[in-house]
Amino acid sequence: MKVMLSKNAAGRLTAYVPKKDLEEEVIKQTDTDDGKVFTLANGWQLVFTNLPDPLQLPKTLEAKRLA
């Protein structure tokens, strides 16, 4: 699914999922063998493979939902 990563007014990382009209703050970031896993405030876990470093925001990337 397409996910747009950006920073909110408080400077925290947020994820916006257009198909679900969902915008949540990223509360946890974990590195795994599959890529980087972002845990959102609503409990969703999104895994991003091939995440550029450094990350230029805002950026739309492909992600897979784990939970």
Backbone bond lengths (Angstrom), bond angles and torsions (degrees), N, CA, C in turn:
res aa  C-N    CA-C-N  psi(-1)  N-CA   C-N-CA  omega(-1)  CA-C   N-CA-C  phi
1 M - - - 1.438 - - 1.525 108.65 -
2 K 1.314 115.20 151.77 1.462 120.98 177.75 1.523 109.08 -80.82
3 V 1.340 115.54 134.61 1.460 121.81 179.25 1.530 107.95 -135.58
4 M 1.326 115.66 131.77 1.455 119.83 176.54 1.521 108.83 -100.30
5 L 1.323 116.31 123.16 1.451 122.30 176.92 1.514 108.82 -99.25
6 S 1.328 115.91 136.02 1.466 121.06 177.68 1.521 108.11 -155.72
7 K 1.328 115.35 179.28 1.470 120.58 176.04 1.519 108.15 -109.40
8 N 1.339 116.59 142.13 1.462 120.61 178.12 1.527 109.68 -86.87
9 A 1.323 116.80 -176.15 1.464 121.51 -177.52 1.525 112.32 -61.85
10 A 1.322 117.02 -28.19 1.465 121.79 179.19 1.532 112.14 -83.29
11 G 1.343 116.69 -2.89 1.459 120.84 179.39 1.510 114.46 85.58
12 R 1.335 117.31 11.33 1.462 120.91 179.06 1.523 110.81 -93.73
13 L 1.316 116.01 149.65 1.457 122.39 -179.87 1.526 110.01 -69.50
14 T 1.338 116.78 132.55 1.464 121.75 176.77 1.518 109.40 -126.73
15 A 1.327 115.10 155.07 1.461 122.28 177.12 1.523 108.23 -122.67
16 Y 1.336 115.79 131.59 1.463 121.35 177.99 1.520 108.13 -118.78
17 V 1.349 115.71 125.47 1.461 122.12 178.81 1.531 107.03 -108.67
18 P 1.356 117.89 102.68 1.466 120.98 -174.72 1.528 114.57 -58.60
19 K 1.327 118.52 -41.30 1.471 120.67 -176.68 1.520 112.42 -64.85
20 K 1.321 117.68 -26.60 1.464 122.24 179.19 1.525 111.55 -102.84
21 D 1.343 117.37 -3.88 1.468 123.24 -174.82 1.526 109.30 49.41
22 L 1.329 114.98 50.51 1.451 122.87 -174.77 1.518 109.80 -120.41
23 E 1.317 116.58 127.41 1.458 121.44 173.95 1.515 107.87 -128.48
24 E 1.326 115.81 120.75 1.464 121.50 -177.98 1.525 109.89 -136.83
25 E 1.308 114.53 153.72 1.458 121.59 177.15 1.527 109.52 -79.67
26 V 1.334 115.85 142.23 1.463 121.36 175.24 1.526 106.84 -82.20
27 I 1.342 116.32 120.04 1.459 119.62 -177.18 1.525 113.24 -102.84
28 K 1.353 116.63 -14.45 1.461 120.07 -178.62 1.526 109.44 -153.52
29 Q 1.334 116.29 141.37 1.464 122.20 175.73 1.518 108.14 -126.07
30 T 1.336 116.10 130.98 1.457 121.78 -178.34 1.526 109.16 -133.01
31 D 1.334 116.56 136.97 1.460 121.10 174.21 1.520 109.13 -91.53
32 T 1.350 116.23 131.82 1.463 121.80 177.69 1.520 108.60 -130.51
33 D 1.331 116.17 178.50 1.466 120.83 176.46 1.524 111.34 -66.44
34 D 1.350 116.64 -29.47 1.467 121.25 -178.75 1.521 112.68 -80.06
35 G 1.309 117.71 -21.55 1.462 122.05 -177.27 1.514 110.24 148.03
36 K 1.317 116.29 -152.12 1.466 121.58 179.98 1.523 108.79 -100.63
37 V 1.331 116.62 128.98 1.462 122.41 -179.51 1.520 108.55 -104.08
38 F 1.332 115.98 124.60 1.454 122.67 175.48 1.527 107.86 -105.42
39 T 1.323 116.91 127.16 1.458 121.87 174.54 1.515 107.38 -99.42
40 L 1.338 115.85 125.84 1.452 121.37 -178.11 1.526 110.56 -91.63
41 A 1.325 116.33 163.87 1.464 122.02 -178.28 1.528 112.49 -60.49
42 N 1.342 117.94 -27.02 1.470 120.73 179.81 1.530 112.54 -86.04
43 G 1.330 118.11 0.92 1.457 122.04 177.56 1.523 114.92 100.81
44 W 1.334 117.33 -12.22 1.461 119.75 178.05 1.522 109.89 -63.55
45 Q 1.337 115.65 146.27 1.452 122.03 172.37 1.519 107.95 -119.51
46 L 1.318 115.83 124.33 1.461 122.13 -179.46 1.519 108.56 -116.92
47 V 1.337 116.22 130.02 1.453 119.90 178.07 1.531 108.53 -105.48
48 F 1.322 114.55 132.39 1.462 122.99 179.06 1.516 108.53 -114.92
49 T 1.331 116.66 123.12 1.458 120.73 173.66 1.525 107.21 -100.16
50 N 1.284 116.80 153.74 1.471 122.58 179.16 1.526 112.32 56.97
51 L 1.321 117.40 41.45 1.459 121.79 178.01 1.526 108.32 -73.82
52 P 1.336 117.45 123.15 1.468 119.15 -178.31 1.531 111.70 -66.36
53 D 1.320 115.26 148.38 1.456 120.54 177.89 1.522 108.66 -131.27
54 P 1.302 121.24 117.39 1.460 127.47 3.90 1.521 111.43 -78.28
55 L 1.303 115.42 154.87 1.458 122.87 -178.09 1.524 109.73 -85.04
56 Q 1.335 116.62 118.34 1.460 122.33 177.18 1.526 108.04 -91.60
57 L 1.326 117.16 121.65 1.465 121.00 -176.70 1.511 111.03 -109.28
58 P 1.334 119.57 151.39 1.459 127.94 -5.42 1.525 111.48 -74.16
59 K 1.320 116.28 152.72 1.457 121.95 -177.57 1.525 109.56 -148.89
60 T 1.341 116.24 136.83 1.457 121.36 175.50 1.527 108.11 -99.78
61 L 1.336 115.66 127.17 1.462 122.06 -176.83 1.507 110.37 -133.45
62 E 1.313 115.37 164.53 1.459 121.79 176.19 1.540 107.86 -91.03
63 A 1.341 115.89 134.31 1.466 121.67 -179.87 1.516 109.76 -137.04
64 K 1.333 114.27 161.40 1.458 120.59 176.60 1.521 107.13 -122.29
65 R 1.331 116.76 133.72 1.461 121.64 -179.41 1.522 109.73 -83.93
66 L 1.329 116.35 126.13 1.461 121.05 177.33 1.514 111.01 -93.15
67 A 1.316 117.75 -44.57 1.467 120.61 -177.54 1.515 110.31 -147.07
